[in-house]
């Protein structure tokens, strides 16, 4: 599913603060500590030029005061205890003893940051060091035991009243003394501290050995890795790894540990995976880096990763010895070697070969032509091409590497099993790279996902060959998609020629297995990939005007009903267009339209478009007599004409190709004296018009505006329903069946029950339900567009204007078939909470018209009693946009011959009589 509507909330998500900033703050120290050093040390406050300034550690996240439960900054905790919390307790109790007793139940074990006090050497005694470190380890304010802040540990208790506060004039910031000599241990300790502070929502997942284990999803990344990567009986192995290697290992581990995938792996797969785990850490990091880059040969000088090692020679040699990389000795292709040379090296090579150099782009062709023209020396076994290849290896490219293709394919197949959901969420973003970025965002707290339960029950691939064909089809699809995006129609047609035979053989072998799968899982089969490729081939054939081949291919797709049945409406529409317009076969086109209108898989929008085409075809002057009587027998789908409004707007005096029309806002006149104008889109211009005519709020969000309200009301049904196989990963924003008909069918009872409750709720009760979900899940990457509304009050204003019955009807329509009804919803939603009125507007600029989906949505909203209309914007003041707007009016049937005679249109009458006489002769 192509999801270009990414939710980016303006309210920041609570982050796991792995990176902190230094803070300059006053520091509190003990008076006992100052008294202990008074005899030998002059206070630093008396020395204005003294360098004795306290050194503080990095700032921590805000923390709750254990005495008064107030949220304060971590570095201000001492000041709060000195001046606010303790003072208030003293005023209420009158003695420090009562303070300790009052806070006994709250303050038990308080950890405070380490402080380092630096004093100048001139004021210290000979027997003491220059730097005096005071470690505040624990502060226990219970009456039985109290900890003091002294130079060394002491058993004498320290009264709380004796704590003093010193404010240094120029505090210096110094790095915290390193506590661990291992980076992984230091990172692990820091994450443990973070996990103690952030306790958030829980997520239940089904793993191979921990099916009922509750995972705190947002508390600590190390806890998630511990559950996913290793057994609880073994220590974690992947702490302190860079994110790209963590992601790579995570995808491989989750694939191999899934019980439903065990029959898909052979000994070679297990051997490759175990061999990779036995590599050194540097070699694993390097392979993960190269795996995420473009698959091609690279010179050793171009493989530089300072975060892995300054010299990667050992890691490259290790990967080379284990056959994960190919070396220079396995590269014998001269064009590939020439691509590795720099322009300076190419000039040098051409100079030695005595060939004119005409640029790097023509170097390969020129050198190959030279090699073909040079005869071989007598008695020499090597050709000129082989000798040129050996010369380049000897003088220019001495070391180069490339991933072993067989090993890479194994890893690609394994990762493909872990990223099946990526195809549904965003088809343009691929596999491991996108998954790696998602996991990094979750790790640093920039993104979070809803809580749901992963429940796997169905094996998508019954056999290993079944899975291998899916992997091959996916790789082929990537190549075809590149050709399609670059509009390389000839190359696309050539690549897809053998697929039809492959698809027929595949259907014979795996037709029944794929038919047993649910519809939402059937898309993850090789057959569905082949059909998707056929869609691209059809468009390429039409662009090349090879309409007969396109028609034959569409007929083949319509004759099968297993793969992508929701595309049948699109196929019927293209088939009718090609038959009528390009091949001039109206009878065949009429028969295809008749079959389409009786096909249950054809969506309402395609049925409406086909009904319009059938009406135009049967009422045309040429075919009216023969096809006109057959029109009444068709189950045509019609829609009422919407209400229309026309406004004018000043547009820019130039029309840029490929850009939307830009208009000048109506409030720009206030700034015309200084030469400033405000440009806006046609939707913003219309929104301003309605804001000036009785509406106080408005959003240009199309269907996402109301869907945000609906998604909040049905949040638990979408994410908490116990439906098998709809969630495959911890990083899913939507269930797999959401854009299929299976979604409503599998949750029909729960959805209908919720719809009945919404109809009986008041606006305040609806807002209570929305507020609960909003507070618990705001900012999560999900189906809800959090940035459509500023806050809950903004949402509440719209909800007050919508009747519960209308909201329930719109919700049911979207939930029944989200894939079809997600598009076509009107552009603008405006409302006025005080007057409790709202309106939905479809905006149409100059030379724009309604699509079938937009017409059906407006017809449905009007049937519910909603004020829905089309606003046409007429451009004025533009040189190239002076056309009148296309105002939608009720459609009129073509005039008959008698009508034309009555209007005195003799020219049309004569032409109609000639056409009629010609048809009668036929």
TIDRENKE-970340 format. One record per residue (C-alpha): residue in three letters; z negated, y negated, x negated. Coordinates in steps of 0.05 Angstrom, whole numbers, padded with zeros to 5 digits, always signed. Layout:
BEGIN
AlaZYX
...
//
This chain:
BEGIN
Unk+00000+00000+00000
Unk+00021-00065-00027
Unk-00042-00107-00027
Unk-00028-00177-00052
Unk-00088-00206-00014
Unk-00142-00197-00065
Unk-00210-00219-00043
Unk-00239-00272-00089
Unk-00304-00298-00062
Unk-00327-00368-00078
Unk-00399-00343-00077
Unk-00411-00309-00144
Unk-00430-00236-00145
Unk-00497-00220-00176
Unk-00480-00201-00247
Unk-00510-00152-00294
Unk-00526-00203-00348
Unk-00506-00169-00412
Unk-00494-00235-00446
Unk-00545-00291-00447
Unk-00546-00362-00474
Unk-00598-00393-00518
Unk-00645-00443-00484
Unk-00683-00500-00516
Unk-00752-00499-00484
Unk-00824-00517-00498
Unk-00865-00459-00522
Unk-00937-00442-00505
Unk-00982-00413-00559
Unk-01055-00394-00561
Unk-01109-00442-00583
Unk-01143-00384-00618
Unk-01082-00376-00660
Unk-01083-00450-00678
Unk-01157-00447-00694
Unk-01146-00387-00739
Unk-01098-00427-00782
Unk-01130-00496-00777
Unk-01169-00489-00841
Unk-01107-00476-00882
Unk-01051-00506-00842
Unk-01037-00576-00816
Unk-01009-00576-00745
Unk-00935-00586-00743
Unk-00941-00640-00691
Unk-00974-00685-00742
Unk-00915-00679-00789
Unk-00855-00715-00761
Unk-00808-00690-00816
Unk-00835-00620-00815
Unk-00790-00562-00807
Unk-00844-00520-00775
Unk-00810-00510-00708
Unk-00817-00450-00663
Unk-00761-00400-00659
Unk-00747-00370-00591
Unk-00708-00310-00570
Unk-00647-00308-00525
Unk-00658-00329-00453
Unk-00670-00275-00402
Unk-00653-00274-00327
Unk-00702-00307-00278
Unk-00764-00266-00264
Unk-00817-00264-00211
Unk-00885-00290-00231
Unk-00935-00232-00224
Unk-00990-00280-00204
Unk-00958-00321-00148
Unk-00892-00285-00136
Unk-00852-00348-00152
Unk-00783-00341-00184
Unk-00782-00378-00250
Unk-00739-00377-00312
Unk-00761-00324-00362
Unk-00770-00374-00418
Unk-00814-00419-00373
Unk-00861-00363-00353
Unk-00915-00384-00402
Unk-00912-00456-00379
Unk-00916-00434-00307
Unk-00977-00391-00321
Unk-01010-00448-00360
Unk-00996-00508-00315
Unk-00979-00483-00246
Unk-01000-00413-00230
Unk-01066-00412-00269
Unk-01085-00483-00251
Unk-01078-00468-00177
Unk-01120-00406-00184
Unk-01174-00446-00221
Unk-01176-00498-00166
Unk-01185-00445-00113
Unk-01235-00401-00149
Unk-01268-00446-00201
Unk-01275-00396-00257
Unk-01230-00356-00302
Unk-01268-00293-00283
Unk-01248-00300-00211
Unk-01176-00313-00233
Unk-01174-00247-00268
Unk-01204-00211-00208
Unk-01156-00245-00160
Unk-01095-00227-00201
Unk-01118-00157-00217
Unk-01075-00126-00164
Unk-01012-00165-00186
Unk-01015-00174-00261
Unk-01020-00109-00297
Unk-00972-00106-00354
Unk-00932-00169-00370
Unk-00881-00168-00426
Unk-00864-00237-00455
Unk-00812-00255-00506
Unk-00825-00253-00580
Unk-00841-00320-00612
Unk-00833-00336-00686
Unk-00869-00397-00713
Unk-00841-00425-00778
Unk-00886-00471-00820
Unk-00868-00508-00884
Unk-00890-00475-00948
Unk-00925-00539-00971
Unk-00980-00533-00920
Unk-00996-00459-00927
Unk-01048-00427-00971
Unk-01031-00388-01032
Unk-01055-00323-01000
Unk-01011-00331-00938
Unk-00936-00324-00930
Unk-00889-00380-00912
Unk-00871-00353-00844
Unk-00924-00336-00793
Unk-00899-00289-00739
Unk-00937-00283-00675
Unk-00917-00224-00632
Unk-00937-00230-00560
Unk-00931-00158-00540
Unk-00971-00150-00476
Unk-01015-00196-00435
Unk-01065-00158-00393
Unk-01106-00203-00348
Unk-01149-00148-00319
Unk-01225-00158-00327
Unk-01232-00094-00366
Unk-01183-00108-00421
Unk-01146-00170-00444
Unk-01097-00177-00501
Unk-01102-00235-00549
Unk-01048-00271-00588
Unk-01070-00267-00660
Unk-01040-00260-00728
Unk-01063-00187-00728
Unk-01087-00143-00671
Unk-01159-00158-00652
Unk-01209-00128-00604
Unk-01240-00194-00581
Unk-01218-00216-00512
Unk-01184-00282-00504
Unk-01205-00327-00445
Unk-01147-00353-00405
Unk-01178-00423-00406
Unk-01165-00429-00481
Unk-01089-00425-00476
Unk-01059-00490-00502
Unk-00989-00518-00497
Unk-00952-00549-00556
Unk-00885-00583-00548
Unk-00843-00584-00611
Unk-00801-00645-00623
Unk-00738-00611-00650
Unk-00737-00537-00634
Unk-00690-00495-00675
Unk-00653-00434-00650
Unk-00653-00374-00694
Unk-00627-00304-00682
Unk-00677-00253-00658
Unk-00702-00206-00712
Unk-00664-00142-00707
Unk-00707-00086-00679
Unk-00656-00030-00685
Unk-00610-00011-00741
Unk-00562+00024-00694
Unk-00518-00017-00648
Unk-00518+00037-00596
Unk-00593+00040-00594
Unk-00599-00035-00588
Unk-00548-00036-00532
Unk-00583+00021-00497
Unk-00650-00014-00501
Unk-00622-00079-00474
Unk-00590-00043-00416
Unk-00655-00008-00400
Unk-00688-00077-00395
Unk-00633-00100-00350
Unk-00639-00040-00305
Unk-00713-00054-00295
Unk-00696-00123-00267
Unk-00636-00110-00223
Unk-00647-00059-00168
Unk-00592-00062-00119
Unk-00557-00021-00066
Unk-00550+00054-00073
Unk-00488+00097-00070
Unk-00487+00172-00057
Unk-00434+00212-00093
Unk-00416+00285-00095
Unk-00412+00312-00165
Unk-00404+00382-00189
Unk-00479+00393-00203
Unk-00511+00333-00170
Unk-00486+00333-00099
Unk-00548+00301-00070
Unk-00564+00255-00128
Unk-00574+00181-00110
Unk-00542+00134-00160
Unk-00563+00062-00167
Unk-00492+00036-00173
Unk-00505-00035-00198
Unk-00569-00028-00238
Unk-00545-00001-00304
Unk-00478+00023-00329
Unk-00511+00073-00374
Unk-00542+00109-00315
Unk-00474+00117-00282
Unk-00445+00144-00347
Unk-00503+00192-00355
Unk-00489+00221-00286
Unk-00414+00224-00296
Unk-00406+00244-00368
Unk-00462+00292-00385
Unk-00511+00339-00353
Unk-00582+00315-00344
Unk-00607+00367-00392
Unk-00566+00337-00449
Unk-00573+00267-00479
Unk-00518+00217-00465
Unk-00462+00218-00515
Unk-00421+00157-00496
Unk-00471+00100-00505
Unk-00447+00040-00544
Unk-00373+00057-00538
Unk-00321+00002-00525
Unk-00297-00004-00453
Unk-00228+00024-00465
Unk-00255+00089-00495
Unk-00308+00094-00441
Unk-00253+00089-00388
Unk-00209+00140-00422
Unk-00266+00190-00428
Unk-00290+00175-00357
Unk-00222+00191-00328
Unk-00214+00255-00367
Unk-00285+00278-00353
Unk-00282+00266-00278
Unk-00216+00303-00274
Unk-00240+00365-00312
Unk-00306+00368-00275
Unk-00275+00367-00205
Unk-00278+00439-00176
Unk-00215+00428-00134
Unk-00175+00415-00198
Unk-00194+00476-00239
Unk-00133+00518-00220
Unk-00087+00462-00244
Unk-00104+00467-00318
Unk-00081+00518-00369
Unk-00106+00536-00438
Unk-00064+00482-00470
Unk-00096+00428-00427
Unk-00166+00452-00444
Unk-00149+00458-00518
Unk-00121+00387-00521
Unk-00182+00359-00485
Unk-00232+00396-00529
Unk-00193+00377-00591
Unk-00196+00304-00572
Unk-00272+00308-00562
Unk-00279+00336-00632
Unk-00244+00277-00664
Unk-00284+00224-00701
Unk-00305+00162-00664
Unk-00254+00119-00701
Unk-00197+00167-00685
Unk-00217+00169-00611
Unk-00219+00093-00607
Unk-00151+00087-00641
Unk-00118+00138-00596
Unk-00145+00104-00533
Unk-00118+00038-00558
Unk-00049+00066-00573
Unk-00047+00105-00508
Unk-00055+00041-00467
Unk+00003+00007-00504
Unk+00078+00016-00497
Unk+00102+00085-00517
Unk+00144+00072-00579
Unk+00144+00078-00655
Unk+00100+00028-00693
Unk+00095+00012-00766
Unk+00028+00020-00799
Unk+00023-00054-00813
Unk+00028-00067-00738
Unk-00030-00022-00721
Unk-00090-00066-00735
Unk-00156-00064-00697
Unk-00212-00099-00732
Unk-00263-00075-00681
Unk-00249-00003-00700
Unk-00244-00007-00776
Unk-00216-00053-00829
Unk-00174+00005-00856
Unk-00146+00053-00805
Unk-00116+00100-00856
Unk-00168+00155-00846
Unk-00163+00152-00770
Unk-00087+00154-00772
Unk-00088+00213-00820
Unk-00137+00250-00775
Unk-00094+00239-00713
Unk-00033+00259-00753
Unk-00065+00324-00777
Unk-00086+00343-00706
Unk-00015+00330-00679
Unk-00038+00273-00634
Unk+00009+00227-00673
Unk+00078+00236-00702
Unk+00094+00210-00772
Unk+00153+00181-00810
Unk+00178+00250-00830
Unk+00192+00265-00756
Unk+00234+00202-00746
Unk+00308+00212-00762
Unk+00340+00165-00712
Unk+00374+00108-00748
Unk+00376+00058-00689
Unk+00300+00068-00679
Unk+00288+00055-00753
Unk+00330-00008-00751
Unk+00287-00035-00693
Unk+00225-00028-00737
Unk+00255-00074-00791
Unk+00241-00148-00792
Unk+00298-00198-00795
Unk+00285-00210-00869
Unk+00289-00136-00884
Unk+00353-00129-00844
Unk+00385-00185-00883
Unk+00364-00152-00948
Unk+00392-00085-00925
Unk+00458-00115-00903
Unk+00463-00153-00968
Unk+00454-00088-01008
Unk+00504-00052-00963
Unk+00553-00111-00968
Unk+00559-00120-00892
Unk+00559-00189-00859
Unk+00496-00201-00820
Unk+00507-00231-00751
Unk+00437-00229-00722
Unk+00385-00176-00707
Unk+00416-00161-00639
Unk+00482-00138-00669
Unk+00452-00104-00730
Unk+00449-00034-00702
Unk+00520-00033-00678
Unk+00547-00063-00743
Unk+00510-00014-00787
Unk+00530+00047-00746
Unk+00602+00024-00748
Unk+00597+00017-00823
Unk+00568+00088-00830
Unk+00625+00117-00789
Unk+00678+00082-00830
Unk+00650+00105-00898
Unk+00674+00173-00922
Unk+00626+00224-00950
Unk+00624+00236-01024
Unk+00655+00300-01048
Unk+00604+00355-01054
Unk+00551+00315-01016
Unk+00517+00349-00957
Unk+00488+00286-00928
Unk+00530+00239-00887
Unk+00530+00163-00896
Unk+00484+00157-00836
Unk+00434+00206-00865
Unk+00434+00170-00932
Unk+00423+00103-00897
Unk+00364+00133-00859
Unk+00333+00160-00923
Unk+00342+00093-00957
Unk+00306+00056-00902
Unk+00248+00105-00905
Unk+00244+00100-00980
Unk+00248+00025-00988
Unk+00227-00009-00923
Unk+00191+00035-00872
Unk+00145+00080-00911
Unk+00095+00094-00856
Unk+00103+00091-00780
Unk+00071+00129-00723
Unk+00082+00147-00651
Unk+00041+00186-00599
Unk+00060+00258-00592
Unk+00098+00261-00526
Unk+00072+00330-00505
Unk+00000+00310-00516
Unk+00011+00243-00482
Unk+00041+00277-00421
Unk-00020+00321-00415
Unk-00066+00261-00415
Unk-00021+00225-00366
Unk-00025+00282-00317
Unk-00100+00285-00323
Unk-00108+00211-00312
Unk-00060+00215-00253
Unk-00109+00260-00216
Unk-00164+00208-00226
Unk-00123+00149-00203
Unk-00088+00175-00141
Unk-00119+00119-00100
Unk-00086+00066-00144
Unk-00019+00082-00111
Unk-00047+00063-00043
Unk-00085+00000-00062
Unk-00033-00033-00106
Unk+00032+00003-00122
Unk+00052-00048-00175
Unk-00009-00035-00219
Unk-00011+00030-00256
Unk-00062+00082-00271
Unk-00105+00077-00332
Unk-00094+00004-00349
Unk-00115-00020-00280
Unk-00172+00029-00275
Unk-00197+00008-00344
Unk-00198-00065-00322
Unk-00235-00048-00258
Unk-00289-00010-00295
Unk-00297-00067-00344
Unk-00306-00116-00287
Unk-00359-00072-00255
Unk-00393-00063-00322
Unk-00402-00137-00334
Unk-00419-00152-00261
Unk-00356-00190-00241
Unk-00337-00139-00188
Unk-00373-00090-00143
Unk-00351-00040-00091
Unk-00380-00018-00024
Unk-00429+00039-00020
Unk-00398+00103+00006
Unk-00403+00178-00002
Unk-00350+00217-00039
Unk-00336+00282-00002
Unk-00280+00325-00029
Unk-00256+00384+00014
Unk-00181+00392+00010
Unk-00141+00411-00052
Unk-00077+00369-00051
Unk-00040+00414-00100
Unk-00042+00488-00085
Unk-00010+00510-00151
Unk-00002+00483-00221
Unk+00074+00478-00212
Unk+00062+00437-00150
Unk+00021+00387-00190
Unk+00071+00386-00249
Unk+00127+00367-00202
Unk+00086+00310-00175
Unk+00073+00285-00246
Unk+00147+00288-00263
Unk+00166+00252-00199
Unk+00115+00197-00213
Unk+00143+00184-00282
Unk+00214+00182-00254
Unk+00192+00133-00201
Unk+00166+00085-00253
Unk+00234+00083-00287
Unk+00270+00074-00221
Unk+00223+00018-00201
Unk+00239-00019-00265
Unk+00314-00014-00250
Unk+00302-00036-00179
Unk+00262-00097-00200
Unk+00316-00117-00250
Unk+00371-00105-00197
Unk+00407-00054-00241
Unk+00441-00020-00182
Unk+00491+00022-00221
Unk+00437+00050-00267
Unk+00392+00064-00208
Unk+00446+00102-00170
Unk+00462+00143-00232
Unk+00389+00161-00244
Unk+00378+00183-00173
Unk+00441+00226-00165
Unk+00408+00294-00183
Unk+00346+00281-00141
Unk+00378+00303-00076
Unk+00388+00373-00103
Unk+00318+00373-00132
Unk+00289+00351-00065
Unk+00324+00407-00027
Unk+00297+00459-00075
Unk+00227+00429-00072
Unk+00228+00429+00004
Unk+00243+00504+00006
Unk+00185+00521-00040
Unk+00130+00473-00018
Unk+00149+00451+00052
Unk+00094+00491+00086
Unk+00040+00472+00036
Unk+00054+00398+00044
Unk+00057+00404+00120
Unk-00014+00432+00121
Unk-00041+00370+00088
Unk-00067+00311+00129
Unk-00017+00254+00135
Unk-00056+00208+00089
Unk-00058+00261+00033
Unk+00015+00280+00042
Unk+00037+00217+00007
Unk+00008+00245-00059
Unk+00061+00300-00064
Unk+00126+00303-00102
Unk+00165+00306-00036
Unk+00138+00238-00014
Unk+00156+00209-00083
Unk+00227+00235-00076
Unk+00234+00204-00007
Unk+00207+00138-00034
Unk+00260+00142-00089
Unk+00313+00154-00036
Unk+00293+00088-00003
Unk+00309+00052-00068
Unk+00375+00090-00074
Unk+00395+00069-00003
Unk+00385-00004-00019
Unk+00424+00003-00084
Unk+00482+00036-00048
Unk+00483-00019+00004
Unk+00484-00072-00050
Unk+00544-00036-00081
Unk+00577-00034-00012
Unk+00578+00043-00012
Unk+00557+00046+00060
Unk+00583+00115+00076
Unk+00539+00146+00022
Unk+00480+00106+00047
Unk+00491+00130+00118
Unk+00494+00203+00097
Unk+00430+00195+00057
Unk+00394+00162+00116
Unk+00415+00218+00162
Unk+00386+00269+00114
Unk+00319+00232+00113
Unk+00317+00227+00189
Unk+00330+00301+00196
Unk+00265+00318+00159
Unk+00197+00301+00190
Unk+00147+00319+00136
Unk+00149+00262+00086
Unk+00138+00188+00102
Unk+00148+00194+00178
Unk+00125+00122+00187
Unk+00189+00100+00152
Unk+00233+00129+00207
Unk+00238+00063+00244
Unk+00264+00028+00182
Unk+00315+00084+00171
Unk+00340+00080+00243
Unk+00347+00005+00238
Unk+00388+00008+00173
Unk+00430+00065+00200
Unk+00448+00026+00264
Unk+00465-00036+00223
Unk+00511+00002+00175
Unk+00546+00039+00231
Unk+00558-00023+00274
Unk+00571-00078+00224
Unk+00600-00044+00162
Unk+00632+00021+00185
Unk+00653-00005+00254
Unk+00627+00055+00292
Unk+00592+00026+00353
Unk+00587+00092+00391
Unk+00551+00125+00333
Unk+00506+00064+00327
Unk+00489+00068+00401
Unk+00471+00142+00396
Unk+00426+00128+00336
Unk+00391+00072+00374
Unk+00381+00118+00434
Unk+00349+00172+00389
Unk+00305+00120+00355
Unk+00277+00093+00421
Unk+00257+00163+00440
Unk+00224+00178+00372
Unk+00148+00172+00374
Unk+00144+00155+00300
Unk+00183+00091+00308
Unk+00135+00031+00308
Unk+00137-00022+00363
Unk+00167-00075+00317
Unk+00226-00029+00300
Unk+00233-00009+00373
Unk+00237-00083+00392
Unk+00289-00097+00338
Unk+00331-00037+00359
Unk+00326-00058+00432
Unk+00353-00127+00413
Unk+00410-00095+00374
Unk+00427-00049+00432
Unk+00428-00108+00480
Unk+00474-00148+00436
Unk+00520-00088+00425
Unk+00526-00069+00498
Unk+00535-00140+00523
Unk+00587-00160+00472
Unk+00655-00176+00504
Unk+00689-00120+00466
Unk+00642-00063+00486
Unk+00612-00088+00551
Unk+00654-00045+00597
Unk+00644+00020+00560
Unk+00573+00012+00534
Unk+00544-00037+00585
Unk+00529+00015+00639
Unk+00491+00058+00588
Unk+00443+00002+00571
Unk+00400+00011+00633
Unk+00384+00083+00614
Unk+00351+00062+00548
Unk+00275+00051+00545
Unk+00282-00020+00518
Unk+00222-00058+00493
Unk+00219-00131+00513
Unk+00172-00190+00500
Unk+00161-00256+00535
Unk+00182-00320+00502
Unk+00123-00358+00471
Unk+00105-00430+00485
Unk+00137-00479+00436
Unk+00115-00545+00405
Unk+00158-00591+00362
Unk+00131-00640+00311
Unk+00165-00680+00256
Unk+00148-00685+00183
Unk+00175-00723+00123
Unk+00203-00674+00073
Unk+00221-00684+00000
Unk+00291-00711-00010
Unk+00312-00651-00051
Unk+00315-00577-00035
Unk+00299-00532-00093
Unk+00329-00461-00089
Unk+00276-00407-00085
Unk+00220-00456-00067
Unk+00187-00470-00001
Unk+00199-00536+00034
Unk+00149-00589+00014
Unk+00127-00644+00062
Unk+00090-00710+00054
Unk+00023-00711+00089
Unk+00013-00761+00144
Unk-00048-00793+00110
Unk-00007-00811+00048
Unk+00006-00881+00075
Unk-00064-00903+00054
Unk-00045-00893-00018
Unk+00026-00919-00016
Unk+00006-00984-00048
Unk-00011-00949-00113
Unk+00049-00903-00110
Unk+00009-00839-00093
Unk+00032-00789-00041
Unk+00003-00722-00021
Unk+00050-00662-00017
Unk+00035-00602+00026
Unk+00068-00540+00054
Unk+00093-00536+00125
Unk+00031-00497+00146
Unk-00015-00551+00119
Unk+00025-00604+00155
Unk+00016-00568+00221
Unk-00057-00555+00207
Unk-00068-00630+00196
Unk-00033-00644+00262
Unk-00081-00599+00301
Unk-00141-00626+00264
Unk-00122-00695+00290
Unk-00115-00670+00362
Unk-00181-00640+00384
Unk-00196-00585+00333
Unk-00249-00590+00280
Unk-00238-00526+00240
Unk-00176-00489+00218
Unk-00155-00434+00170
Unk-00086-00415+00144
Unk-00099-00341+00133
Unk-00052-00305+00181
Unk-00084-00238+00201
Unk-00138-00241+00147
Unk-00177-00293+00187
Unk-00193-00249+00247
Unk-00193-00186+00205
Unk-00252-00213+00165
Unk-00292-00217+00230
Unk-00268-00148+00253
Unk-00282-00117+00185
Unk-00353-00141+00186
Unk-00364-00113+00256
Unk-00336-00045+00237
Unk-00362-00042+00165
Unk-00406+00019+00174
Unk-00352+00057+00211
Unk-00302+00043+00155
Unk-00347+00060+00096
Unk-00404+00102+00124
Unk-00366+00154+00165
Unk-00371+00225+00139
Unk-00296+00237+00133
Unk-00272+00286+00080
Unk-00224+00265+00024
Unk-00218+00192+00043
Unk-00256+00170-00020
Unk-00236+00199-00087
Unk-00266+00149-00136
Unk-00325+00102-00144
Unk-00276+00045-00151
Unk-00242+00045-00083
Unk-00237-00016-00038
Unk-00210+00021+00023
Unk-00209+00092+00048
Unk-00145+00131+00036
Unk-00130+00140+00109
Unk-00140+00068+00129
Unk-00066+00050+00135
Unk-00047+00114+00172
Unk-00056+00138+00243
Unk-00108+00188+00218
Unk-00159+00131+00211
Unk-00166+00118+00285
Unk-00159+00190+00306
Unk-00215+00215+00260
Unk-00263+00159+00281
Unk-00241+00150+00353
Unk-00308+00163+00386
Unk-00346+00117+00339
Unk-00294+00061+00345
Unk-00291+00064+00420
Unk-00367+00063+00425
Unk-00369+00001+00381
Unk-00314-00032+00423
Unk-00355-00020+00486
Unk-00416-00052+00453
Unk-00375-00113+00431
Unk-00350-00123+00502
Unk-00422-00124+00527
Unk-00450-00166+00470
Unk-00459-00240+00473
Unk-00434-00287+00418
Unk-00504-00291+00388
Unk-00510-00215+00385
Unk-00442-00209+00352
Unk-00464-00260+00300
Unk-00529-00222+00287
Unk-00488-00160+00269
Unk-00440-00201+00226
Unk-00497-00236+00190
Unk-00531-00170+00172
Unk-00468-00142+00140
Unk-00452-00209+00107
Unk-00519-00214+00073
Unk-00519-00141+00049
Unk-00447-00137+00023
Unk-00421-00207+00009
Unk-00373-00211-00049
Unk-00357-00137-00054
Unk-00284-00117-00065
Unk-00267-00089+00003
Unk-00224-00099+00064
Unk-00260-00164+00081
Unk-00232-00229+00056
Unk-00296-00265+00037
Unk-00262-00330+00017
Unk-00231-00342+00086
Unk-00297-00374+00109
Unk-00345-00420+00073
Unk-00408-00390+00100
Unk-00438-00355+00161
Unk-00440-00419+00201
Unk-00365-00425+00191
Unk-00355-00354+00218
Unk-00404-00367+00275
Unk-00364-00427+00298
Unk-00302-00384+00308
Unk-00340-00327+00341
Unk-00369-00374+00393
Unk-00299-00393+00414
Unk-00272-00322+00422
Unk-00292-00282+00483
Unk-00320-00212+00468
Unk-00265-00178+00509
Unk-00211-00214+00470
Unk-00244-00196+00403
Unk-00250-00123+00424
Unk-00177-00119+00445
Unk-00151-00149+00380
Unk-00198-00103+00341
Unk-00172-00041+00376
Unk-00099-00061+00364
Unk-00111-00070+00289
Unk-00153-00007+00280
Unk-00103+00038+00315
Unk-00046+00022+00267
Unk-00066-00026+00212
Unk-00004-00012+00170
Unk+00041-00038+00225
Unk-00001-00094+00256
Unk-00028-00124+00191
Unk+00035-00167+00186
Unk+00065-00213+00237
Unk+00000-00246+00259
Unk+00008-00322+00270
Unk-00005-00367+00210
Unk-00059-00414+00234
Unk-00125-00406+00271
Unk-00159-00470+00294
Unk-00222-00479+00335
Unk-00274-00529+00360
Unk-00344-00499+00366
Unk-00371-00557+00408
Unk-00318-00550+00461
Unk-00313-00474+00450
Unk-00237-00473+00447
Unk-00190-00441+00397
Unk-00116-00434+00387
Unk-00069-00391+00346
Unk-00005-00422+00319
Unk+00057-00392+00287
Unk+00089-00444+00242
Unk+00164-00448+00234
Unk+00198-00495+00187
Unk+00270-00518+00189
Unk+00321-00462+00194
Unk+00267-00410+00206
Unk+00259-00361+00265
Unk+00211-00311+00292
Unk+00211-00239+00266
Unk+00202-00180+00314
Unk+00130-00169+00292
Unk+00113-00242+00303
Unk+00144-00241+00372
Unk+00104-00180+00392
Unk+00038-00210+00366
Unk+00049-00274+00405
Unk+00066-00235+00468
Unk+00002-00193+00461
Unk-00043-00253+00449
Unk-00014-00290+00509
Unk-00026-00228+00552
Unk-00100-00233+00532
Unk-00104-00305+00555
Unk-00106-00334+00484
Unk-00073-00401+00473
Unk-00019-00379+00425
Unk+00044-00418+00411
Unk+00100-00432+00361
Unk+00101-00499+00326
Unk+00170-00519+00300
Unk+00171-00573+00246
Unk+00231-00618+00245
Unk+00246-00647+00177
Unk+00262-00721+00175
Unk+00280-00765+00116
Unk+00313-00708+00077
Unk+00385-00708+00053
Unk+00396-00634+00054
Unk+00348-00614+00110
Unk+00375-00656+00167
Unk+00388-00598+00213
Unk+00353-00597+00279
Unk+00296-00547+00286
Unk+00309-00481+00320
Unk+00267-00489+00383
Unk+00255-00422+00416
Unk+00280-00421+00487
Unk+00289-00366+00537
Unk+00347-00322+00520
Unk+00408-00329+00563
Unk+00457-00274+00579
Unk+00530-00285+00559
Unk+00572-00321+00610
Unk+00621-00279+00650
Unk+00694-00296+00659
Unk+00680-00326+00727
Unk+00626-00371+00697
Unk+00673-00397+00644
Unk+00726-00412+00697
Unk+00674-00449+00737
Unk+00656-00492+00677
Unk+00729-00508+00664
Unk+00730-00476+00595
Unk+00804-00456+00595
Unk+00807-00438+00521
Unk+00752-00387+00528
Unk+00782-00360+00592
Unk+00850-00348+00560
Unk+00818-00313+00500
Unk+00775-00269+00545
Unk+00836-00248+00586
Unk+00874-00228+00523
Unk+00815-00186+00498
Unk+00808-00153+00567
Unk+00882-00136+00570
Unk+00879-00106+00501
Unk+00819-00063+00519
Unk+00854-00039+00583
Unk+00914-00017+00542
Unk+00868+00023+00496
//
